[in-house]
Amino acid sequence: MGISANAMVAPISSATATTLLADRLADGEKLLVAISVVGDRSDYDVWQRRRKRWINKTSAALLQLYEADGASDACRRAIGHALDTLCQTLPQPGVWHEDLAFELAYTRGALDLIRALPANLDGLRF
């Protein structure tokens, strides 16, 4: 994935980290709800753009946690795994409904990994 830990930033409190993750999870859940209206290629294109915006915002939030001064190695590994899953791209774009199924699976997987992070924040150094 190639995350650089060289550019450390100020410490982040556990409460701030939890809020960041909760905001990204809420938007991700809305993305899953929005998939119910995808009925054709045009709808899929709109959903895909929305997903890309969510990925960008969520990646930025996860990187902020990853680069926090004092973030533990265990925390960085968990965040790195979530980022890897979040940023999966289509191996080869094809039929839109097959692509949608692929993106939906990785979106759900990323949400599951992000959901697991707050449970560990109290035990991790931030």
N, CA, C and O atoms as a GROMACS GRO file, in nm:
protein
  504
    1MET      N    1   0.082  -0.118   0.000
    1MET     CA    2   0.000   0.000   0.000
    1MET      C    3   0.087   0.124   0.000
    1MET      O    4   0.051   0.222  -0.066
    2GLY      N    5   0.197   0.125   0.070
    2GLY     CA    6   0.292   0.234   0.063
    2GLY      C    7   0.259   0.356   0.146
    2GLY      O    8   0.282   0.468   0.101
    3ILE      N    9   0.205   0.338   0.265
    3ILE     CA   10   0.180   0.452   0.353
    3ILE      C   11   0.311   0.493   0.415
    3ILE      O   12   0.388   0.409   0.462
    4SER      N   13   0.337   0.623   0.415
    4SER     CA   14   0.459   0.673   0.475
    4SER      C   15   0.432   0.719   0.616
    4SER      O   16   0.344   0.802   0.640
    5ALA      N   17   0.505   0.666   0.710
    5ALA     CA   18   0.490   0.707   0.849
    5ALA      C   19   0.589   0.817   0.884
    5ALA      O   20   0.604   0.851   1.001
    6ASN      N   21   0.656   0.874   0.786
    6ASN     CA   22   0.756   0.976   0.812
    6ASN      C   23   0.695   1.110   0.853
    6ASN      O   24   0.756   1.183   0.931
    7ALA      N   25   0.580   1.142   0.802
    7ALA     CA   26   0.518   1.272   0.830
    7ALA      C   27   0.420   1.258   0.946
    7ALA      O   28   0.300   1.246   0.924
    8MET      N   29   0.471   1.260   1.068
    8MET     CA   30   0.386   1.246   1.185
    8MET      C   31   0.313   1.377   1.213
    8MET      O   32   0.365   1.485   1.187
    9VAL      N   33   0.193   1.365   1.265
    9VAL     CA   34   0.112   1.480   1.300
    9VAL      C   35   0.084   1.477   1.448
    9VAL      O   36   0.126   1.386   1.520
   10ALA      N   37   0.011   1.578   1.495
   10ALA     CA   38  -0.019   1.591   1.637
   10ALA      C   39  -0.099   1.470   1.687
   10ALA      O   40  -0.167   1.404   1.610
   11PRO      N   41  -0.090   1.443   1.817
   11PRO     CA   42  -0.168   1.334   1.874
   11PRO      C   43  -0.317   1.356   1.854
   11PRO      O   44  -0.365   1.470   1.850
   12ILE      N   45  -0.390   1.247   1.842
   12ILE     CA   46  -0.535   1.251   1.827
   12ILE      C   47  -0.594   1.176   1.946
   12ILE      O   48  -0.549   1.067   1.980
   13SER      N   49  -0.695   1.236   2.007
   13SER     CA   50  -0.758   1.169   2.121
   13SER      C   51  -0.843   1.052   2.072
   13SER      O   52  -0.883   1.047   1.955
   14SER      N   53  -0.869   0.961   2.161
   14SER     CA   54  -0.954   0.848   2.129
   14SER      C   55  -1.093   0.896   2.090
   14SER      O   56  -1.155   0.840   2.000
   15ALA      N   57  -1.143   0.998   2.156
   15ALA     CA   58  -1.276   1.053   2.125
   15ALA      C   59  -1.280   1.112   1.984
   15ALA      O   60  -1.377   1.092   1.911
   16THR      N   61  -1.174   1.184   1.946
   16THR     CA   62  -1.167   1.241   1.811
   16THR      C   63  -1.160   1.130   1.707
   16THR      O   64  -1.227   1.137   1.604
   17ALA      N   65  -1.081   1.028   1.734
   17ALA     CA   66  -1.069   0.916   1.642
   17ALA      C   67  -1.204   0.846   1.625
   17ALA      O   68  -1.243   0.812   1.514
   18THR      N   69  -1.274   0.826   1.735
   18THR     CA   70  -1.404   0.761   1.730
   18THR      C   71  -1.504   0.844   1.650
   18THR      O   72  -1.583   0.789   1.574
   19THR      N   73  -1.501   0.976   1.667
   19THR     CA   74  -1.590   1.064   1.592
   19THR      C   75  -1.558   1.061   1.443
   19THR      O   76  -1.649   1.053   1.361
   20LEU      N   77  -1.430   1.066   1.408
   20LEU     CA   78  -1.390   1.057   1.268
   20LEU      C   79  -1.443   0.929   1.204
   20LEU      O   80  -1.499   0.932   1.094
   21LEU      N   81  -1.425   0.818   1.273
   21LEU     CA   82  -1.469   0.690   1.219
   21LEU      C   83  -1.621   0.682   1.212
   21LEU      O   84  -1.676   0.627   1.115
   22ALA      N   85  -1.690   0.735   1.312
   22ALA     CA   86  -1.836   0.732   1.311
   22ALA      C   87  -1.892   0.810   1.193
   22ALA      O   88  -1.988   0.766   1.129
   23ASP      N   89  -1.833   0.924   1.163
   23ASP     CA   90  -1.877   1.005   1.049
   23ASP      C   91  -1.858   0.930   0.918
   23ASP      O   92  -1.945   0.931   0.832
   24ARG      N   93  -1.744   0.865   0.903
   24ARG     CA   94  -1.716   0.792   0.779
   24ARG      C   95  -1.807   0.668   0.767
   24ARG      O   96  -1.850   0.634   0.657
   25LEU      N   97  -1.835   0.603   0.880
   25LEU     CA   98  -1.925   0.489   0.878
   25LEU      C   99  -2.066   0.531   0.839
   25LEU      O  100  -2.133   0.462   0.762
   26ALA      N  101  -2.112   0.643   0.893
   26ALA     CA  102  -2.247   0.692   0.861
   26ALA      C  103  -2.260   0.718   0.711
   26ALA      O  104  -2.359   0.680   0.649
   27ASP      N  105  -2.159   0.781   0.653
   27ASP     CA  106  -2.162   0.807   0.509
   27ASP      C  107  -2.154   0.677   0.428
   27ASP      O  108  -2.217   0.664   0.324
   28GLY      N  109  -2.077   0.582   0.477
   28GLY     CA  110  -2.068   0.452   0.409
   28GLY      C  111  -2.200   0.377   0.413
   28GLY      O  112  -2.238   0.312   0.316
   29GLU      N  113  -2.270   0.386   0.525
   29GLU     CA  114  -2.401   0.321   0.536
   29GLU      C  115  -2.500   0.386   0.440
   29GLU      O  116  -2.582   0.316   0.380
   30LYS      N  117  -2.494   0.517   0.426
   30LYS     CA  118  -2.581   0.587   0.330
   30LYS      C  119  -2.550   0.540   0.188
   30LYS      O  120  -2.641   0.528   0.105
   31LEU      N  121  -2.425   0.514   0.162
   31LEU     CA  122  -2.385   0.464   0.031
   31LEU      C  123  -2.447   0.327   0.004
   31LEU      O  124  -2.492   0.299  -0.108
   32LEU      N  125  -2.450   0.242   0.105
   32LEU     CA  126  -2.512   0.110   0.089
   32LEU      C  127  -2.663   0.122   0.067
   32LEU      O  128  -2.720   0.045  -0.011
   33VAL      N  129  -2.726   0.217   0.134
   33VAL     CA  130  -2.869   0.238   0.114
   33VAL      C  131  -2.895   0.288  -0.028
   33VAL      O  132  -2.992   0.247  -0.092
   34ALA      N  133  -2.809   0.377  -0.076
   34ALA     CA  134  -2.826   0.436  -0.210
   34ALA      C  135  -2.817   0.333  -0.321
   34ALA      O  136  -2.866   0.356  -0.431
   35ILE      N  137  -2.755   0.222  -0.292
   35ILE     CA  138  -2.740   0.120  -0.397
   35ILE      C  139  -2.876   0.062  -0.438
   35ILE      O  140  -2.890   0.008  -0.547
   36SER      N  141  -2.975   0.075  -0.351
   36SER     CA  142  -3.107   0.019  -0.380
   36SER      C  143  -3.177   0.089  -0.497
   36SER      O  144  -3.271   0.035  -0.554
   37VAL      N  145  -3.131   0.209  -0.533
   37VAL     CA  146  -3.194   0.281  -0.646
   37VAL      C  147  -3.113   0.266  -0.775
   37VAL      O  148  -3.150   0.324  -0.878
   38VAL      N  149  -3.005   0.190  -0.771
   38VAL     CA  150  -2.925   0.170  -0.892
   38VAL      C  151  -2.996   0.069  -0.980
   38VAL      O  152  -3.007  -0.049  -0.946
   39GLY      N  153  -3.044   0.117  -1.096
   39GLY     CA  154  -3.116   0.029  -1.185
   39GLY      C  155  -3.061   0.023  -1.326
   39GLY      O  156  -3.100  -0.063  -1.405
   40ASP      N  157  -2.969   0.114  -1.357
   40ASP     CA  158  -2.909   0.113  -1.490
   40ASP      C  159  -2.770   0.174  -1.484
   40ASP      O  160  -2.722   0.215  -1.378
   41ARG      N  161  -2.706   0.180  -1.599
   41ARG     CA  162  -2.568   0.229  -1.606
   41ARG      C  163  -2.555   0.373  -1.555
   41ARG      O  164  -2.458   0.406  -1.487
   42SER      N  165  -2.652   0.456  -1.587
   42SER     CA  166  -2.649   0.595  -1.543
   42SER      C  167  -2.654   0.605  -1.390
   42SER      O  168  -2.578   0.680  -1.329
   43ASP      N  169  -2.745   0.529  -1.329
   43ASP     CA  170  -2.753   0.526  -1.182
   43ASP      C  171  -2.623   0.475  -1.122
   43ASP      O  172  -2.575   0.528  -1.021
   44TYR      N  173  -2.566   0.373  -1.184
   44TYR     CA  174  -2.440   0.316  -1.136
   44TYR      C  175  -2.329   0.420  -1.142
   44TYR      O  176  -2.249   0.429  -1.049
   45ASP      N  177  -2.322   0.496  -1.250
   45ASP     CA  178  -2.218   0.600  -1.262
   45ASP      C  179  -2.230   0.703  -1.151
   45ASP      O  180  -2.130   0.746  -1.094
   46VAL      N  181  -2.352   0.742  -1.119
   46VAL     CA  182  -2.375   0.838  -1.009
   46VAL      C  183  -2.330   0.775  -0.877
   46VAL      O  184  -2.260   0.839  -0.798
   47TRP      N  185  -2.371   0.650  -0.852
   47TRP     CA  186  -2.332   0.582  -0.729
   47TRP      C  187  -2.181   0.566  -0.719
   47TRP      O  188  -2.123   0.583  -0.612
   48GLN      N  189  -2.119   0.534  -0.830
   48GLN     CA  190  -1.974   0.514  -0.832
   48GLN      C  191  -1.900   0.643  -0.799
   48GLN      O  192  -1.802   0.641  -0.725
   49ARG      N  193  -1.947   0.756  -0.853
   49ARG     CA  194  -1.885   0.885  -0.818
   49ARG      C  195  -1.901   0.914  -0.669
   49ARG      O  196  -1.809   0.964  -0.604
   50ARG      N  197  -2.018   0.884  -0.616
   50ARG     CA  198  -2.043   0.904  -0.473
   50ARG      C  199  -1.951   0.814  -0.390
   50ARG      O  200  -1.896   0.857  -0.288
   51ARG      N  201  -1.933   0.691  -0.433
   51ARG     CA  202  -1.844   0.598  -0.364
   51ARG      C  203  -1.700   0.650  -0.366
   51ARG      O  204  -1.629   0.641  -0.266
   52LYS      N  205  -1.657   0.703  -0.480
   52LYS     CA  206  -1.520   0.756  -0.489
   52LYS      C  207  -1.500   0.873  -0.394
   52LYS      O  208  -1.394   0.885  -0.332
   53ARG      N  209  -1.601   0.960  -0.380
   53ARG     CA  210  -1.590   1.070  -0.283
   53ARG      C  211  -1.580   1.015  -0.142
   53ARG      O  212  -1.502   1.065  -0.060
   54TRP      N  213  -1.661   0.912  -0.112
   54TRP     CA  214  -1.656   0.850   0.020
   54TRP      C  215  -1.519   0.788   0.046
   54TRP      O  216  -1.463   0.802   0.155
   55ILE      N  217  -1.465   0.720  -0.054
   55ILE     CA  218  -1.332   0.659  -0.040
   55ILE      C  219  -1.228   0.767  -0.011
   55ILE      O  220  -1.144   0.750   0.078
   56ASN      N  221  -1.232   0.877  -0.084
   56ASN     CA  222  -1.134   0.985  -0.064
   56ASN      C  223  -1.143   1.042   0.077
   56ASN      O  224  -1.041   1.060   0.144
   57LYS      N  225  -1.264   1.071   0.123
   57LYS     CA  226  -1.282   1.128   0.258
   57LYS      C  227  -1.244   1.027   0.366
   57LYS      O  228  -1.180   1.062   0.465
   58THR      N  229  -1.282   0.902   0.345
   58THR     CA  230  -1.253   0.799   0.444
   58THR      C  231  -1.104   0.769   0.448
   58THR      O  232  -1.047   0.750   0.556
   59SER      N  233  -1.040   0.764   0.334
   59SER     CA  234  -0.895   0.743   0.328
   59SER      C  235  -0.823   0.855   0.403
   59SER      O  236  -0.729   0.830   0.478
   60ALA      N  237  -0.866   0.979   0.381
   60ALA     CA  238  -0.804   1.093   0.449
   60ALA      C  239  -0.819   1.080   0.601
   60ALA      O  240  -0.724   1.107   0.675
   61ALA      N  241  -0.937   1.040   0.647
   61ALA     CA  242  -0.959   1.023   0.791
   61ALA      C  243  -0.871   0.910   0.846
   61ALA      O  244  -0.811   0.925   0.952
   62LEU      N  245  -0.865   0.798   0.774
   62LEU     CA  246  -0.782   0.686   0.820
   62LEU      C  247  -0.634   0.723   0.820
   62LEU      O  248  -0.560   0.685   0.911
   63LEU      N  249  -0.592   0.796   0.719
   63LEU     CA  250  -0.451   0.839   0.716
   63LEU      C  251  -0.420   0.934   0.830
   63LEU      O  252  -0.310   0.931   0.886
   64GLN      N  253  -0.516   1.018   0.865
   64GLN     CA  254  -0.495   1.107   0.979
   64GLN      C  255  -0.472   1.026   1.106
   64GLN      O  256  -0.386   1.060   1.188
   65LEU      N  257  -0.547   0.919   1.123
   65LEU     CA  258  -0.527   0.832   1.239
   65LEU      C  259  -0.396   0.755   1.227
   65LEU      O  260  -0.324   0.740   1.326
   66TYR      N  261  -0.365   0.707   1.108
   66TYR     CA  262  -0.243   0.630   1.085
   66TYR      C  263  -0.119   0.712   1.117
   66TYR      O  264  -0.024   0.662   1.176
   67GLU      N  265  -0.121   0.837   1.078
   67GLU     CA  266  -0.004   0.923   1.094
   67GLU      C  267   0.001   0.995   1.228
   67GLU      O  268   0.094   1.072   1.254
   68ALA      N  269  -0.096   0.973   1.313
   68ALA     CA  270  -0.099   1.041   1.442
   68ALA      C  271   0.024   1.005   1.523
   68ALA      O  272   0.065   0.889   1.528
   69ASP      N  273   0.080   1.104   1.586
   69ASP     CA  274   0.196   1.083   1.671
   69ASP      C  275   0.157   0.986   1.783
   69ASP      O  276   0.060   1.010   1.855
   70GLY      N  277   0.230   0.881   1.796
   70GLY     CA  278   0.205   0.785   1.903
   70GLY      C  279   0.111   0.672   1.865
   70GLY      O  280   0.083   0.586   1.949
   71ALA      N  281   0.061   0.669   1.742
   71ALA     CA  282  -0.025   0.557   1.701
   71ALA      C  283   0.057   0.429   1.709
   71ALA      O  284   0.170   0.423   1.660
   72SER      N  285   0.001   0.328   1.768
   72SER     CA  286   0.075   0.203   1.787
   72SER      C  287   0.088   0.127   1.656
   72SER      O  288   0.015   0.153   1.560
   73ASP      N  289   0.183   0.034   1.652
   73ASP     CA  290   0.200  -0.050   1.534
   73ASP      C  291   0.074  -0.132   1.506
   73ASP      O  292   0.036  -0.149   1.390
   74ALA      N  293   0.010  -0.182   1.611
   74ALA     CA  294  -0.113  -0.260   1.592
   74ALA      C  295  -0.222  -0.175   1.529
   74ALA      O  296  -0.296  -0.221   1.441
   75CYS      N  297  -0.232  -0.051   1.573
   75CYS     CA  298  -0.331   0.040   1.516
   75CYS      C  299  -0.299   0.067   1.370
   75CYS      O  300  -0.389   0.066   1.285
   76ARG      N  301  -0.173   0.091   1.340
   76ARG     CA  302  -0.134   0.118   1.202
   76ARG      C  303  -0.160  -0.002   1.112
   76ARG      O  304  -0.201   0.015   0.997
   77ARG      N  305  -0.138  -0.123   1.161
   77ARG     CA  306  -0.167  -0.242   1.082
   77ARG      C  307  -0.317  -0.253   1.053
   77ARG      O  308  -0.356  -0.282   0.940
   78ALA      N  309  -0.398  -0.230   1.155
   78ALA     CA  310  -0.544  -0.239   1.137
   78ALA      C  311  -0.593  -0.133   1.039
   78ALA      O  312  -0.677  -0.162   0.954
   79ILE      N  313  -0.542  -0.013   1.051
   79ILE     CA  314  -0.582   0.095   0.961
   79ILE      C  315  -0.532   0.066   0.820
   79ILE      O  316  -0.605   0.088   0.723
   80GLY      N  317  -0.410   0.017   0.807
   80GLY     CA  318  -0.356  -0.017   0.675
   80GLY      C  319  -0.440  -0.122   0.606
   80GLY      O  320  -0.463  -0.114   0.485
   81HIS      N  321  -0.485  -0.221   0.682
   81HIS     CA  322  -0.570  -0.326   0.624
   81HIS      C  323  -0.704  -0.267   0.577
   81HIS      O  324  -0.753  -0.302   0.470
   82ALA      N  325  -0.761  -0.178   0.657
   82ALA     CA  326  -0.886  -0.112   0.617
   82ALA      C  327  -0.865  -0.028   0.491
   82ALA      O  328  -0.950  -0.028   0.402
   83LEU      N  329  -0.753   0.043   0.484
   83LEU     CA  330  -0.724   0.123   0.364
   83LEU      C  331  -0.706   0.036   0.241
   83LEU      O  332  -0.755   0.070   0.133
   84ASP      N  333  -0.636  -0.074   0.256
   84ASP     CA  334  -0.617  -0.164   0.142
   84ASP      C  335  -0.752  -0.213   0.088
   84ASP      O  336  -0.773  -0.216  -0.033
   85THR      N  337  -0.841  -0.249   0.178
   85THR     CA  338  -0.973  -0.298   0.137
   85THR      C  339  -1.055  -0.185   0.076
   85THR      O  340  -1.120  -0.203  -0.027
   86LEU      N  341  -1.052  -0.070   0.139
   86LEU     CA  342  -1.127   0.046   0.093
   86LEU      C  343  -1.089   0.087  -0.048
   86LEU      O  344  -1.175   0.125  -0.127
   87CYS      N  345  -0.962   0.080  -0.080
   87CYS     CA  346  -0.910   0.133  -0.206
   87CYS      C  347  -0.900   0.029  -0.317
   87CYS      O  348  -0.836   0.054  -0.419
   88GLN      N  349  -0.962  -0.086  -0.299
   88GLN     CA  350  -0.961  -0.186  -0.406
   88GLN      C  351  -1.027  -0.130  -0.531
   88GLN      O  352  -1.130  -0.063  -0.524
   89THR      N  353  -0.968  -0.156  -0.643
   89THR     CA  354  -1.024  -0.111  -0.770
   89THR      C  355  -1.064  -0.230  -0.854
   89THR      O  356  -1.020  -0.342  -0.831
   90LEU      N  357  -1.147  -0.205  -0.950
   90LEU     CA  358  -1.191  -0.311  -1.039
   90LEU      C  359  -1.071  -0.368  -1.114
   90LEU      O  360  -0.991  -0.292  -1.169
   91PRO      N  361  -1.057  -0.501  -1.117
   91PRO     CA  362  -0.945  -0.560  -1.189
   91PRO      C  363  -0.950  -0.524  -1.338
   91PRO      O  364  -0.848  -0.495  -1.400
   92GLN      N  365  -1.070  -0.526  -1.393
   92GLN     CA  366  -1.089  -0.487  -1.533
   92GLN      C  367  -1.237  -0.451  -1.547
   92GLN      O  368  -1.323  -0.539  -1.545
   93PRO      N  369  -1.266  -0.320  -1.560
   93PRO     CA  370  -1.407  -0.282  -1.570
   93PRO      C  371  -1.478  -0.359  -1.681
   93PRO      O  372  -1.424  -0.384  -1.788
   94GLY      N  373  -1.601  -0.396  -1.650
   94GLY     CA  374  -1.679  -0.475  -1.746
   94GLY      C  375  -1.824  -0.433  -1.744
   94GLY      O  376  -1.855  -0.315  -1.755
   95VAL      N  377  -1.911  -0.530  -1.731
   95VAL     CA  378  -2.055  -0.504  -1.727
   95VAL      C  379  -2.087  -0.434  -1.595
   95VAL      O  380  -2.043  -0.477  -1.489
   96TRP      N  381  -2.164  -0.326  -1.602
   96TRP     CA  382  -2.183  -0.241  -1.485
   96TRP      C  383  -2.239  -0.315  -1.364
   96TRP      O  384  -2.195  -0.288  -1.252
   97HIS      N  385  -2.332  -0.408  -1.381
   97HIS     CA  386  -2.390  -0.475  -1.265
   97HIS      C  387  -2.291  -0.572  -1.201
   97HIS      O  388  -2.299  -0.597  -1.081
   98GLU      N  389  -2.199  -0.626  -1.279
   98GLU     CA  390  -2.094  -0.708  -1.220
   98GLU      C  391  -1.993  -0.621  -1.146
   98GLU      O  392  -1.945  -0.657  -1.038
   99ASP      N  393  -1.962  -0.504  -1.204
   99ASP     CA  394  -1.872  -0.411  -1.137
   99ASP      C  395  -1.934  -0.362  -1.006
   99ASP      O  396  -1.864  -0.348  -0.905
  100LEU      N  397  -2.063  -0.336  -1.009
  100LEU     CA  398  -2.133  -0.291  -0.888
  100LEU      C  399  -2.122  -0.394  -0.777
  100LEU      O  400  -2.099  -0.359  -0.662
  101ALA      N  401  -2.139  -0.521  -0.811
  101ALA     CA  402  -2.128  -0.628  -0.711
  101ALA      C  403  -1.988  -0.631  -0.650
  101ALA      O  404  -1.975  -0.648  -0.529
  102PHE      N  405  -1.885  -0.614  -0.731
  102PHE     CA  406  -1.747  -0.610  -0.683
  102PHE      C  407  -1.727  -0.493  -0.588
  102PHE      O  408  -1.676  -0.510  -0.477
  103GLU      N  409  -1.769  -0.374  -0.630
  103GLU     CA  410  -1.751  -0.254  -0.548
  103GLU      C  411  -1.833  -0.261  -0.419
  103GLU      O  412  -1.788  -0.216  -0.314
  104LEU      N  413  -1.951  -0.318  -0.427
  104LEU     CA  414  -2.034  -0.335  -0.309
  104LEU      C  415  -1.966  -0.426  -0.207
  104LEU      O  416  -1.966  -0.398  -0.088
  105ALA      N  417  -1.909  -0.535  -0.254
  105ALA     CA  418  -1.841  -0.629  -0.164
  105ALA      C  419  -1.724  -0.561  -0.093
  105ALA      O  420  -1.706  -0.579   0.028
  106TYR      N  421  -1.644  -0.482  -0.166
  106TYR     CA  422  -1.531  -0.414  -0.102
  106TYR      C  423  -1.576  -0.300  -0.013
  106TYR      O  424  -1.511  -0.270   0.088
  107THR      N  425  -1.685  -0.236  -0.047
  107THR     CA  426  -1.738  -0.130   0.039
  107THR      C  427  -1.785  -0.191   0.171
  107THR      O  428  -1.754  -0.138   0.278
  108ARG      N  429  -1.858  -0.301   0.164
  108ARG     CA  430  -1.902  -0.369   0.286
  108ARG      C  431  -1.782  -0.418   0.369
  108ARG      O  432  -1.781  -0.403   0.491
  109GLY      N  433  -1.684  -0.474   0.302
  109GLY     CA  434  -1.564  -0.521   0.373
  109GLY      C  435  -1.491  -0.408   0.443
  109GLY      O  436  -1.447  -0.424   0.557
  110ALA      N  437  -1.478  -0.295   0.375
  110ALA     CA  438  -1.412  -0.179   0.436
  110ALA      C  439  -1.492  -0.129   0.556
  110ALA      O  440  -1.435  -0.096   0.660
  111LEU      N  441  -1.624  -0.124   0.542
  111LEU     CA  442  -1.708  -0.080   0.654
  111LEU      C  443  -1.691  -0.174   0.774
  111LEU      O  444  -1.684  -0.128   0.887
  112ASP      N  445  -1.686  -0.304   0.749
  112ASP     CA  446  -1.666  -0.399   0.858
  112ASP      C  447  -1.533  -0.375   0.929
  112ASP      O  448  -1.526  -0.377   1.052
  113LEU      N  449  -1.428  -0.351   0.853
  113LEU     CA  450  -1.296  -0.326   0.913
  113LEU      C  451  -1.294  -0.194   0.990
  113LEU      O  452  -1.234  -0.185   1.097
  114ILE      N  453  -1.359  -0.094   0.936
  114ILE     CA  454  -1.364   0.037   1.004
  114ILE      C  455  -1.447   0.025   1.131
  114ILE      O  456  -1.413   0.084   1.233
  115ARG      N  457  -1.557  -0.051   1.125
  115ARG     CA  458  -1.639  -0.072   1.245
  115ARG      C  459  -1.558  -0.136   1.358
  115ARG      O  460  -1.581  -0.108   1.475
  116ALA      N  461  -1.464  -0.221   1.323
  116ALA     CA  462  -1.384  -0.291   1.424
  116ALA      C  463  -1.281  -0.200   1.489
  116ALA      O  464  -1.235  -0.230   1.600
  117LEU      N  465  -1.244  -0.091   1.425
  117LEU     CA  466  -1.139  -0.004   1.480
  117LEU      C  467  -1.178   0.062   1.613
  117LEU      O  468  -1.096   0.059   1.705
  118PRO      N  469  -1.298   0.121   1.629
  118PRO     CA  470  -1.328   0.189   1.755
  118PRO      C  471  -1.319   0.097   1.876
  118PRO      O  472  -1.282   0.142   1.985
  119ALA      N  473  -1.353  -0.030   1.860
  119ALA     CA  474  -1.346  -0.124   1.972
  119ALA      C  475  -1.204  -0.137   2.023
  119ALA      O  476  -1.182  -0.172   2.139
  120ASN      N  477  -1.106  -0.109   1.938
  120ASN     CA  478  -0.967  -0.124   1.976
  120ASN      C  479  -0.900   0.007   2.014
  120ASN      O  480  -0.787   0.005   2.064
  121LEU      N  481  -0.966   0.120   1.993
  121LEU     CA  482  -0.900   0.249   2.015
  121LEU      C  483  -0.859   0.271   2.160
  121LEU      O  484  -0.752   0.327   2.185
  122ASP      N  485  -0.941   0.227   2.256
  122ASP     CA  486  -0.906   0.250   2.395
  122ASP      C  487  -0.779   0.176   2.434
  122ASP      O  488  -0.705   0.222   2.521
  123GLY      N  489  -0.755   0.062   2.372
  123GLY     CA  490  -0.636  -0.016   2.403
  123GLY      C  491  -0.515   0.023   2.322
  123GLY      O  492  -0.406  -0.028   2.346
  124LEU      N  493  -0.532   0.113   2.227
  124LEU     CA  494  -0.423   0.154   2.142
  124LEU      C  495  -0.372   0.292   2.182
  124LEU      O  496  -0.447   0.372   2.239
  125ARG      N  497  -0.249   0.319   2.154
  125ARG     CA  498  -0.190   0.450   2.187
  125ARG      C  499  -0.224   0.549   2.077
  125ARG      O  500  -0.199   0.524   1.959
  126PHE      N  501  -0.282   0.662   2.117
  126PHE     CA  502  -0.305   0.775   2.029
  126PHE      C  503  -0.255   0.898   2.099
  126PHE      O  504  -0.264   1.008   2.044
   0.00000   0.00000   0.00000
